[in-house]
Amino acid sequence: MTPGEHVQGKVKWFDPVKGFGFVIADEGGPDILLHANVLRNFGQSSVADGARVEIAVQRTERGVQATEVLGIVPPLGAEGLPLADFEEIDPEIIANAPLLPARVKWFDKAKGFGFANVFGRPEDVFIHVEVLRRSGLSDLQPGEALAIRMIDGKRGLMATEVCSWESAA
């Protein structure tokens, strides 16, 4: 690996509490350290295990480290709408929902859900952990800025997709 080399691979695991995780390069070799600060520079505080990533890397005395995240694709098998709440909603409505800037109110990974608020709107938007995973994320932090697509579902406003803040700018 040469300095600044771009590598494609898969997230082995990432723990936002610990502040790091590892990527396995498609070409093989040692695990690549992915620090939370590098991920935050991309506009995300987490990434789902198994997500495909493109990263810039550098070799250090401690091993290979990601220096920049260039792209993230959600894990295979994460596509589709996993929630029964979306079954009766026209897929066209879901696909055409606008990407809106929002901020995380709270998210509890153990409970499997949380809420966000879209800027300029008072209502809470429900975020299910499966929607988060399908979007390539594994967790959200209170106050985190993000972009969401939402619909008015059976139980109120629900996120159908969650993206980095930069996606809505």
C-alpha positions, 0 to 999 in steps of 0.5 A, spaced: 500 500 500 502 506 498 500 513 502 494 515 500 492 509 496 485 507 495 482 501 498 475 497 497 473 493 502 468 491 508 467 493 515 469 487 519 466 491 525 465 498 528 464 500 535 462 508 536 462 507 543 470 505 543 471 510 537 474 505 532 473 499 528 476 495 522 476 494 515 478 488 511 481 490 504 478 486 498 485 485 496 487 481 503 492 484 508 492 486 515 486 489 518 485 496 517 483 501 523 478 505 521 477 511 527 471 515 529 474 521 527 475 519 520 468 517 519 466 523 522 469 527 517 465 523 512 459 525 516 457 519 519 458 517 527 457 510 525 457 504 519 454 498 519 458 491 520 458 488 513 458 495 509 462 496 503 467 502 504 472 505 499 477 509 503 484 512 503 489 509 507 496 509 510 501 505 513 504 507 520 508 503 525 502 501 528 499 498 522 494 500 516 490 506 518 484 509 514 485 516 513 479 518 509 472 515 507 471 516 500 464 512 500 460 507 503 455 502 501 450 498 506 451 491 507 448 486 502 441 483 504 440 490 507 436 493 501 428 492 501 423 495 506 424 490 513 418 493 516 411 491 516 409 499 517 411 500 510 408 494 507 401 498 505 405 504 503 406 505 495 413 504 493 413 510 489 411 515 495 417 512 499 422 513 493 420 520 492 420 522 499 425 528 499 431 528 503 431 533 509 436 535 514 434 533 521 438 532 528 437 526 532 433 527 538 435 520 541 437 513 539 437 506 543 441 501 539 439 496 544 431 498 544 432 498 536 429 505 535 430 512 536 427 519 534 429 525 530 427 532 528 427 535 521 429 542 521 423 547 522 418 541 524 416 540 531 414 533 530 418 527 532 420 522 526 421 515 528 427 511 526 428 504 526 434 500 527 433 496 520 432 502 516 439 505 519 442 498 518 439 498 511 442 505 510 449 503 512 449 505 519 449 502 526 448 507 531 446 515 532 448 519 537 444 525 540 444 531 537 448 528 531 446 532 524 443 527 518 439 527 512 432 523 512 427 521 507 420 520 511 413 518 510 407 519 514 406 512 516 401 508 520 404 511 527 406 517 525 412 520 521 417 514 520 424 515 517 425 510 510 432 512 509 438 515 513 444 519 510 450 523 512 448 531 513 452 532 507 447 529 503 442 534 505 446 540 504 
